[in-house]
């Protein structure tokens, strides 16, 4: 078996290493005319075709070499390389094993077997293959490097660090091993050491975009957001189409609070990598917090388009629809998430919240129970189930549910607060006081807890806090009318309207301001007798219900005193049904109406009545007023008390509340 001279072989190899493949093939063809059975030439020819990705021709040439020299281990190994690059991995493994059978010390064959098994996720086999390659060739830096990556995937970080350090000992300028060592150290949370490793990789290879990007990740983890962003920018300068760098920069900008710029980064990432699911999700999450609900939904839908079984995408769409008030659509989205992921506790819990808002209390409780069957420590599900049970009157069960939430989250202020409300309703006043005190330990400035604790402690304040009243009625809005009118026989709007119209002559009574109009129950009684009906209320949710009745000429979200002090007042009547029970001290109300209204008029209102002198904060958290107190205000601000009577306002705990109904002239 004759081979060409070393000089001729080297000439071909030089052309090959320079990438002059066609020139190399032409020279081989000339040499082969004199050396038709040259194993070396067939081997080099196969290697060239492998580089040209003409894998069948490559294998054909390697096999020709084997016909001449059947025990040519390198030829079998090279066949394996061609088959591996072609994607025929099983055949490649077979070829590598044939190489090893001929030459048990063929380190490259073991190394390449390791690469295939690592790609398949069979880390143990891959690590064993790299170890065999290293045993044969102790200075095999690439084998140490790959074995280190396999150890990272297997979460054996100490072993990974050792492998990369050995690779660097063997080859100090091995930029990839410095980079991978940085990755292992970052996984270990040894961030300073990781940053130093990335810097070494960049020092060796200044164009190492991935090293800049991962150094940015380490800097972000250290809270050095500006330095992290600068590192991502350097990565992008080197590699402008680096989607991961845009994504990571978006994460840092988001953490920095620059959310609009973060969204732009996520969008750039998806332009480069259209199937970047998590970038669409992150952009959607920011858009959701910005109140751009439709844009958020579009972003989530892109994620689902890429990954139709992405349950979290449907869940996020449901959250956006919930924020938009599209309850049915949100419930549908949560159901889609559950269909894909039947054990999705958060989806069941959130679906229960929307069912509760719709008044579908039985369905909501079922959803919470499903969430808790999947995740028994789901505090939010216990808490919201407590709210639902409270609404349907199952007060003991509601308290139990709040207690379960508190076992899981002992600092759940809202659970203590609502448990206090429920305990108060069933007369467990000492327990309610304890609950409100626990709220204030967790949140010392919780105004509602302060107010209700005062009510149970016998302390009378001047007024219920605005946040308390607003939150109370936002919470009750969806079920307010059903609860008051149908269950509690609420009659105040009708009775007050009868007082207004007692001497009605048929002409319009002019203009009326409904103070604390709520859902518009008083407006329904008043509208037909007035040319102009305006309403103000603290609760946006109550105003939404009032707008649905389409009876008011104007509705404004505001505080009563704020409005009376600042607005242009020009009304014939001021009407207030069950609103002063949350005000207490009425001096400012009387004074502002009298001093700022353009004309004389009438003030018609209801109170919870007390025979004691003055006004008092009751254990209910509402205020009662005596007739003597109202008369004193009339004397002070020059009102005439033209009508007063007591009446049954509504039921509470099975008995009617006694109210005072007043008509004043000014």
Secondary structure as UniProt FT lines:
FT   HELIX           6..17
FT   TURN            18..19
FT   HELIX           21..32
FT   TURN            33..34
FT   TURN            36..37
FT   HELIX           39..51
FT   TURN            52..53
FT   HELIX           55..68
FT   TURN            70..71
FT   HELIX           73..86
FT   HELIX           89..102
FT   TURN            104..105
FT   HELIX           107..120
FT   HELIX           123..136
FT   TURN            138..139
FT   HELIX           141..153
FT   TURN            154..155
FT   HELIX           157..170
FT   TURN            172..173
FT   HELIX           175..187
FT   TURN            188..189
FT   HELIX           191..204
FT   TURN            206..207
FT   HELIX           209..221
FT   TURN            222..223
FT   HELIX           225..238
FT   TURN            240..241
FT   HELIX           243..256
FT   HELIX           259..272
FT   TURN            274..275
FT   HELIX           277..289
FT   TURN            290..291
FT   HELIX           293..306
FT   TURN            308..309
FT   HELIX           311..323
FT   TURN            324..325
FT   HELIX           327..340
FT   TURN            342..343
FT   HELIX           345..357
FT   TURN            358..359
FT   HELIX           361..374
FT   TURN            376..377
FT   HELIX           379..391
FT   TURN            392..393
FT   HELIX           395..408
FT   TURN            410..411
FT   HELIX           413..425
FT   TURN            426..427
FT   HELIX           429..442
FT   TURN            444..445
FT   HELIX           447..457
FT   HELIX           466..476
FT   HELIX           477..479
FT   HELIX           480..481
FT   HELIX           482..487
FT   HELIX           492..500
FT   TURN            501..503
FT   STRAND          511..515
FT   TURN            518..519
FT   HELIX           521..526
FT   HELIX           527..529
FT   STRAND          532..537
FT   HELIX           540..549
FT   STRAND          554..557
FT   HELIX           560..566
FT   STRAND          573..576
FT   HELIX           580..582
FT   HELIX           587..596
FT   STRAND          602..609
FT   STRAND          615..617
FT   TURN            619..620
FT   STRAND          623..625
FT   HELIX           627..637
FT   STRAND          640..652
FT   TURN            653..654
FT   STRAND          655..665
//
